[in-house]
Amino acid sequence: SPQLKLKCSECPAHSGGRAFLNCKKPSSHIPCFLHDVELHRLNPLDVCLCVYAALISLISLLPPDAAGEHAALHRQRSLPHRPPVIPLVARMADQNTSGTPAMTEREASRLDKFKQLLAGPNTDLDELRKLSWSGIPRQVRPIAWKLLSGYLPANAERRESVLQRKRQEYFGFIQQYYDSRNDEHHQDTYRQIHIDIPRTNPLIPLFQQASVQEIFERILFIWAIRHPASGYVQGINDLVTPFFVVFVFEYIEEEVENFDVSSLQEEALRNIEADSFWCMSKLLDGIQDNYTFAQPGIQKKVKALEELVSRIDESVHRHMQQYEVEYLQFAFRWMNNLLMRELPLRCTIRLWDTYQAEPEGFSHFHLYVCAAFLVRWRKEILEERDFQGLMILLQNLPTMHWGNEEVSVLLAEAYRLKFAFADAPNHYKR
């Protein structure tokens, strides 16, 4: 608008990659969702917040008499301020994600069991799932994840040939499709990926290396091209990181956070890239309705979470109803990113050990993990007495110092909920 002298600029503080309109008046920073590639790919909450903030900001620019006519649009409470994202990883080190701490006798015994199981000519996948449910030692996690995801066959003799074939197939896709990223038909997809990649775990040096970001761009672009029903959706970029970190550990012993991947041989980097692509693809095959148009899978899961929480902790449920907190406002991200924005990466890796060992772990068991996760904070939730306080809490839960012990307790409670409700879904419907 020439009257308001608005201009577009990129908002560096917003992790979702939105742009904002910057008026000369310092009070009128108006979030603008029109600059995103495709509106239907946005988090619905972000769209609502953007529209609401834009209306309020525009009203504030009207003459006083005109603004008074629209006073009814103002809510008594302001929109929740989104503070800067707390870094999700302080250190990757724990007994399952780093070789640094000395193993206890129990951990050494578990590692031996894994090695014996994996050394056989045909791996018993049911037994592997049982062992993996309680966590997988770092030393055997790469091959265990490849087996549990269905990327590698149980037959040991076939594994090397399968790996070679799948890796060649992936780089065949690169040769066939990657040069088309700047074509008019694909440039919006590539642009959004290119914007999102630097925001993937921005405080971990590993993910800020140019070579790592190029790997992620190729993985995400090829996946989007091969899955036109959904294409690329913000949040999918997060799902590459656990696989990438785990498969890097296949080639190094030291801490991964500050590791310079350029020190790896080119063949090792190519293997890590291809394996990450295929394992991420296997994961997304089971939850693709989370990312198709209007994201119906997430909508259903958020509704199921609300119904489940209303049965297992009525006090928490009523408290959020009292202050008009909608589950979609916080749980959409929990479903879209599989709690990766709520937990340190070391905890996500431990969580995914169980998800891959659990039948339909990412699509079904995740619901019970989210319910257990919400109720875990019941004391803090019940102490908040307004909408803004609840939203700030739910979007910035204090998990920075969580480790394996906290994740194990969370998973145990989720399993209890699944045992109680999964076979009797009417139990969580009023």
For each residue, the residues with C-beta under 8 A, 3 or more apart:
1: 4 5 6
2: 5
3:
4: 1 23 24 28 61
5: 1 2 23 24
6: 1 21 22 23 30
7: 21 22
8: 19 20 21 22 32 35
9: 19 20 22
10: 19
11: 14 18 19 20 31
12:
13: 84
14: 11 17 18 20 31 82
15: 85 199
16: 42 43 46 234
17: 14 36 192 195 196 199 234
18: 11 14 31 32 33 35 36 46 50
19: 8 9 10 11 32 35
20: 8 9 11 14 29 30 31 32
21: 6 7 8 28 29 30 32
22: 6 7 8 9 29
23: 4 5 6 28 29 30 61
24: 4 5
25: 28 61
26:
27: 57 60
28: 4 21 23 25 57 58 60 61
29: 20 21 22 23 57
30: 6 20 21 23 53 54 57 58
31: 11 14 18 20 49 50 53 54
32: 8 18 19 20 21 35 50 54
33: 18 36 39 42 46 47 50 51
34: 39
35: 8 18 19 32
36: 17 18 33 39 41 42 192
37: 41 188 189 191 192
38: 41 188
39: 33 34 36 42 47
40: 293 294
41: 36 37 38 192 231 232 233 234
42: 16 33 36 39 46 47 234
43: 16 46 47 234 332 333 336
44: 47 48 328 332
45: 48 49 328 329 332
46: 16 18 33 42 43 49 50
47: 33 39 42 43 44 50 51
48: 44 45 51 52
49: 31 45 46 52 53 79
50: 18 31 32 33 46 47 53 54
51: 33 47 48 54 55
52: 48 49 55 56 79
53: 30 31 49 50 56 57 79
54: 30 31 32 50 51 57 58
55: 51 52 58 59 73
56: 52 53 59 60 73 74 79
57: 27 28 29 30 53 54 60 61
58: 28 30 54 55 61 62
59: 55 56 62 67 70 73 74
60: 27 28 56 57 67
61: 4 23 25 28 57 58
62: 58 59 66 67 70
63: 66 67
64: 67 68
65: 68 69
66: 62 63 69 70
67: 59 60 62 63 64 70 71
68: 64 65 71
69: 65 66
70: 59 62 66 67 73 74
71: 67 68 74
72:
73: 55 56 59 70
74: 56 59 70 71
75: 78
76:
77: 386 387 388
78: 75 81 388
79: 49 52 53 56 388
80: 387 388 391 392 395
81: 78 388 392
82: 14 395
83: 392 396
84: 13
85: 15 88 341
86: 396 400
87: 90 203 204 400
88: 85 201 203 340 341 343 344 345 400
89: 92 201 203 204 257 344 345 346
90: 87 344 400 401
91: 255 257 346
92: 89 97 98 245 255 256 257 345 346
93: 97 98 100 101 255 346
94: 97 98 101 346 350 403 404
95: 98 101 103 104 107 404
96: 135 136 137 138 141 349 350 353 404
97: 92 93 94 138 245 249 346 349 350
98: 92 93 94 95 101 138 255 256
99: 138 139 253 254
100: 93 255
101: 93 94 95 98
102:
103: 95 107 108 111
104: 95 107 108
105: 108 109
106: 109 110
107: 95 103 104 110 111 137
108: 103 104 105 111 112
109: 105 106 112 113
110: 106 107 113 114 131 134 137
111: 103 107 108 114 115 137 139 140
112: 108 109 115 116
113: 109 110 116 117 131
114: 110 111 117 118 131 136 137 140 144
115: 111 112 118 119 140
116: 112 113 119 120
117: 113 114 120 123 124 127 128 131
118: 114 115 123 128 140 143 144 147
119: 115 116
120: 116 117 123 124 156
121: 155 156 157
122: 154 155 156
123: 117 118 120 128 147 154 156
124: 117 120 127 128 154
125: 128 129 147 148 154
126: 129 130
127: 117 124 130 131
128: 117 118 123 124 125 131 132 144 147 148 357
129: 125 126 132 133 148 357 358
130: 126 127 133 357
131: 110 113 114 117 127 128 134 136
132: 128 129 135 136 144 148 353 354 356 357
133: 129 130 353 354 357 358
134: 110 131 354 408
135: 96 132 350 353 354 404 408
136: 96 114 131 132 140 141 144 145 353
137: 96 107 110 111 114 140 141
138: 96 97 98 99 141 249
139: 99 111
140: 111 114 115 118 136 137 143 144
141: 96 136 137 138 144 145 246 249 349 353
142: 145 146 246 247 249 250 275
143: 118 140 146 147 152
144: 114 118 128 132 136 140 141 147 148 353
145: 136 141 142 148 149 243 246 279 352 356
146: 142 143 149 151 152 275 279
147: 118 123 125 128 143 144 150 151 152 154
148: 125 128 129 132 144 145 356 357
149: 145 146 279 282 283 356
150: 147 282
151: 146 147 166 275 278 279 282
152: 143 146 147 159 162 163
153: 158 159 162
154: 122 123 124 125 147
155: 121 122 158 159
156: 120 121 122 123 159
157: 121
158: 153 155 161 162
159: 152 153 155 156 162 163
160: 163 164
161: 158 164 165
162: 152 153 158 159 165 166
163: 152 159 160 166 167 271 275
164: 160 161 167 168
165: 161 162 168 169
166: 151 162 163 169 170 274 278
167: 163 164 170 171 270 271 274 275
168: 164 165 171 172
169: 165 166 172 173
170: 166 167 173 174 222 273 274 277 278
171: 167 168 174 175 270 274
172: 168 169 175 176
173: 169 170 176 177 178 222 225 226
174: 170 171 177 178 218 222
175: 171 172 178
176: 172 173
177: 173 174 180 221 222 225 226
178: 173 174 175 181 218 221 222
179: 182
180: 177 183 185 186 225
181: 178 186 187 189 190 221
182: 179 186 187 190
183: 180 186 187
184: 187
185: 180
186: 180 181 182 183 189 190 221 225
187: 181 182 183 184 190 191
188: 37 38 191 192
189: 37 181 186 192 193 221 224 225 231 232
190: 181 182 186 187 193 194 217 221
191: 37 187 188 194 195
192: 17 36 37 41 188 189 195 196 232 234
193: 189 190 196 197 217 220 221 224 232 237
194: 190 191 197 217
195: 17 191 192 198 199
196: 17 192 193 199 200 234 237
197: 193 194 200 213 216 217 220 237
198: 195 202 208 213
199: 15 17 195 196 202 237
200: 196 197 207 216 237 238 240 241
201: 88 89 204 206 207 241 345
202: 198 199 207 208
203: 87 88 89
204: 87 89 201 207 208 257 345
205: 208 209 257 258
206: 201 209 212 245 248 256 257 258 259 261
207: 200 201 202 204 212 213 216 241
208: 198 202 204 205 212 213
209: 205 206 212 213 260 261 262
210: 213 214
211: 214 215 261 262 269
212: 206 207 208 209 215 216 244 261
213: 197 198 207 208 209 210 216 217
214: 210 211 217 218
215: 211 212 218 219 244 269 272 273 276
216: 197 200 207 212 213 219 220 237 240 244
217: 190 193 194 197 213 214 220 221
218: 174 178 214 215 221 222 273
219: 215 216 222 223 240 273 276 277 280
220: 193 197 216 217 223 224 232 236 237 240
221: 177 178 181 186 189 190 193 217 218 224 225 232
222: 170 173 174 177 178 218 219 225 226 277
223: 219 220 226 227 232 236 277 280 281 284
224: 189 193 220 221 227 231 232
225: 173 177 180 186 189 221 222 228
226: 173 177 222 223
227: 223 224 230 231 284 288
228: 225 231
229: 288 292
230: 227 233 288 291 292 293
231: 41 189 224 227 228
232: 41 189 192 193 220 221 223 224 236
233: 41 230 236 291 295 336
234: 16 17 41 42 43 192 196 237
235: 238 239 291 333 336 337
236: 220 223 232 233 239 240 284 291
237: 193 196 197 199 200 216 220 234 240
238: 200 235 241 337 338 340 341
239: 235 236 242 243 280 283 284 337 338 340
240: 200 216 219 220 236 237 243 244 276 280
241: 200 201 207 238 244 245 340 345
242: 239 245 246 340 345 348 349 352
243: 145 239 240 246 247 275 276 279 280
244: 212 215 216 240 241 247 248 272 276
245: 92 97 206 241 242 248 249 256 345 349
246: 141 142 145 242 243 249 250 349
247: 142 243 244 250 271 272 275 276
248: 206 244 245 251 252 256 259 261 264 272
249: 97 138 141 142 245 246 252 256
250: 142 246 247 272
251: 248 264 268 272
252: 248 249 256 259 264
253: 99
254: 99 259
255: 91 92 93 98 100 258 259
256: 92 98 206 245 248 249 252 259
257: 89 91 92 204 205 206
258: 205 206 255
259: 206 248 252 254 255 256 263
260: 209 263
261: 206 209 211 212 248 264 269
262: 209 211
263: 259 260
264: 248 251 252 261 268 269 272
265: 268 269
266: 269 270
267: 270 271
268: 251 264 265 271 272
269: 211 215 261 264 265 266 272 273
270: 167 171 266 267 273 274
271: 163 167 247 267 268 274 275
272: 215 244 247 248 250 251 264 268 269 275 276
273: 170 215 218 219 269 270 276 277
274: 166 167 170 171 270 271 277 278
275: 142 146 151 163 167 243 247 271 272 278 279
276: 215 219 240 243 244 247 272 273 279 280
277: 170 219 222 223 273 274 280 281
278: 151 166 170 274 275 281 282
279: 145 146 149 151 243 275 276 282 283
280: 219 223 239 240 243 276 277 283 284
281: 223 277 278 284 285
282: 149 150 151 278 279 285 286
283: 149 239 279 280 286 287 362
284: 223 227 236 239 280 281 287 288 291
285: 281 282 288
286: 282 283 360 362 363
287: 283 284 290 291 297 362 363
288: 227 229 230 284 285 291 292 297
289: 292 295 296 297
290: 287 295 297 298 301 335 336
291: 230 233 235 236 284 287 288 295 297
292: 229 230 288 289 295 296 297
293: 40 230
294: 40 299
295: 233 289 290 291 292 298 299 336
296: 289 292 299 300
297: 287 288 289 290 291 292 300 301 335 363
298: 290 295 301 302 332 335 336
299: 294 295 296 302 303 328
300: 296 297 303 304
301: 290 297 298 304 305 331 335 366 367 370
302: 298 299 305 306 327 328 331 332 335
303: 299 300 306 307 327
304: 300 301 307 308 367 428
305: 301 302 308 309 327 331 334 335 367 370 371 374
306: 302 303 309 310 317 327 331
307: 303 304 310 311 428 429 430
308: 304 305 311 312 367 368 371 417 421 428
309: 305 306 312 313 316 317 327 371 374 375
310: 306 307 314 317 428 430
311: 307 308 314 421 427 428 430
312: 308 309 371 375 417 428
313: 309 316 317 375 378
314: 310 311 317 318
315: 318 319 378 382
316: 309 313 319 320 374 375 378 381 382
317: 306 309 310 313 314 320 321
318: 314 315 321 322
319: 315 316 322 323 381 382
320: 316 317 323 325 327 381 390
321: 317 318 324 325
322: 318 319
323: 319 320 384 385 386 387 390
324: 321 387
325: 320 321 329 330 387 390 391 394
326: 329
327: 302 303 305 306 309 320 330 331
328: 44 45 299 302 331 332
329: 45 325 326 332 391 394
330: 325 327 333 334 391 394 395
331: 301 302 305 306 327 328 334 335 370 374
332: 43 44 45 298 302 328 329 335 336
333: 43 235 330 336 337 341 342 395
334: 305 330 331 337 338 339 342 370 373
335: 290 297 298 301 302 305 331 332 338 366 370
336: 43 233 235 290 295 298 332 333
337: 235 238 239 333 334 340 341
338: 238 239 334 335 348 355 362 366
339: 334 342 343 348 351 366 369 370 373
340: 88 238 239 241 242 337 343 345 348
341: 85 88 238 333 337
342: 333 334 339 373 397 399
343: 88 339 340 347 348 351 399 402 407
344: 88 89 90 347 348 399 400 402
345: 88 89 92 201 204 241 242 245 340 348 349
346: 89 91 92 93 94 97 349 350 403
347: 343 344 350 351 399 402 403 404 406 407
348: 242 338 339 340 343 344 345 351 352
349: 96 97 141 242 245 246 345 346 352 353
350: 94 96 97 135 346 347 353 354 404 407 408
351: 339 343 347 348 354 355 369 407 410 411
352: 145 242 348 349 355 356
353: 96 132 133 135 136 141 144 349 350 356 357
354: 132 133 134 135 350 351 357 358 361 365 411
355: 338 351 352 358 361 362 365 366
356: 132 145 148 149 352 353 361
357: 128 129 130 132 133 148 353 354 361
358: 129 133 354 355 361 365
359: 364 365
360: 286 363 364 365
361: 354 355 356 357 358 364 365 366
362: 283 286 287 338 355 365 366
363: 286 287 297 360 366
364: 359 360 361 367 422
365: 354 355 358 359 360 361 362 368 369 414 418
366: 301 335 338 339 355 361 362 363 369 370
367: 301 304 305 308 364 370 371
368: 308 365 371 372 414 415 417 418 421 422
369: 339 351 365 366 372 373 410 411 414
370: 301 305 331 334 335 339 366 367 373 374
371: 305 308 309 312 367 368 374 375 414 417
372: 368 369 375 376 410 411 413 414 417
373: 334 339 342 369 370 376 377 410
374: 305 309 316 331 370 371 377 381
375: 309 312 313 316 371 372 378 413
376: 372 373 410 413
377: 373 374 380 381 393 394 397
378: 313 315 316 375 381 382
379: 382 383
380: 377 383 384 393
381: 316 319 320 374 377 378 384 390 393 394
382: 315 316 319 378 379
383: 379 380
384: 323 380 381 389 390 393
385: 323 389
386: 77 323 389 390
387: 77 80 323 324 325 390 391
388: 77 78 79 80 81 391 392
389: 384 385 386 392 393
390: 320 323 325 381 384 386 387 393 394
391: 80 325 329 330 387 388 394 395
392: 80 81 83 388 389 395 396
393: 377 380 381 384 389 390 396 397
394: 325 329 330 377 381 390 391 397
395: 80 82 330 333 391 392
396: 83 86 392 393
397: 342 377 393 394
398: 401
399: 342 343 344 347 402 406
400: 86 87 88 90 344
401: 90 398
402: 343 344 347 399 406 407
403: 94 346 347 406 407
404: 94 95 96 135 347 350 407 408
405: 408 409
406: 347 399 402 403 409 410
407: 343 347 350 351 402 403 404 410 411
408: 134 135 350 404 405 411 412
409: 405 406 412 413
410: 351 369 372 373 376 406 407 413 414
411: 351 354 369 372 407 408 414 415
412: 408 409 415 416
413: 372 375 376 409 410 416 417
414: 365 368 369 371 372 410 411 417 418
415: 368 411 412 418 419
416: 412 413 419 420
417: 308 312 368 371 372 413 414 420 421
418: 365 368 414 415 421 422
419: 415 416 422
420: 416 417 424 427
421: 308 311 368 417 418 424 425 427 428
422: 364 368 418 419 425
423:
424: 420 421 427
425: 421 422 428 429
426: 429
427: 311 420 421 424
428: 304 307 308 310 311 312 421 425
429: 307 425 426
430: 307 310 311
